[in-house]
Amino acid sequence: MPRKCPECDWIWPKPTGSCPNCGSDKAPPAKVAFESGDVIEGKVPTRMPISLAVLVVAFVVYLAWRIVQMVTWLF
């Protein structure tokens, strides 16, 4: 997640290191989405939208039911 440098208000794309504009070492605190604080390639990982998770669960339940129907039809 981009942050602003406290010295020059430059948008800081990286979570660590010195400011590319003024060279300030005062890195603003990173805002992370997870308790572990994992940062991948300078970006904070995001969670799957709840609507997509509900869609995936509904699809899995539908496929399971269709498999049950197929097994009962075969026997």
N, C-alpha and C positions, 0 to 999 in steps of 0.2 A: 504494500500500500504506500503510495507516495506521501512524503512528509515535507514540511517546509523547514529550511535552515533558519535557526533563530537569529543569525547575524544579518543575512542578506535577503531573506524570504524567497530563496531559490527553491524550486520544487525538487526534492531529493528523492530520486527513484530507488536508491539502494538502502537497505536497512542498516548498514554499517559503513564505516570509513569516513573520510573527510569530504567536505562539500566540494563539488567540482567547480563551483563558481568562485568562492572566496577562500577556500582552503581551511575553513573552520573545522576543528575537531569536536565541536559540541554537537554530537549527534542527538537529535530529538528522540524521545522514547518511541519504540516501535509499538504499534497496536496490532496484536495478534489475535486470531479468532479462537485458538485452541489453548488449553491450559498448559500444554507441553511447550508452547512457544516455537513450534517448528516453522521455519521460514524456508521456502524452496525457491531458489533462483531470484531472490529479492522480492518475491510476491507472497502474500499471505494466502494459504490454501483456503478455499471456500467450501462450504458444505453443499450437499445436493439439495435442490429445492424440494420442499415437502410434496408439492404436486407431482413431481417426477417419481418420488419414492412411492407415493400412493398408486401411481400408474403401474409401476414395476410390480408391486405386490398384487394388484388386481390381475395383471397379466399372468403371473405365476399361478395364482389361484385358478384362473380360467383354464390354463394349460393342464393343471393337475386334474381338474374336473373332467376335461375332455379325455385325458388318459384313462381315468376310471371308467368313463363311458365306453371307450374303445375296448378295454379289457373285459367288461361285462358283455359287450356285443360279441366278442370272439368266443367266449365260453358260454 
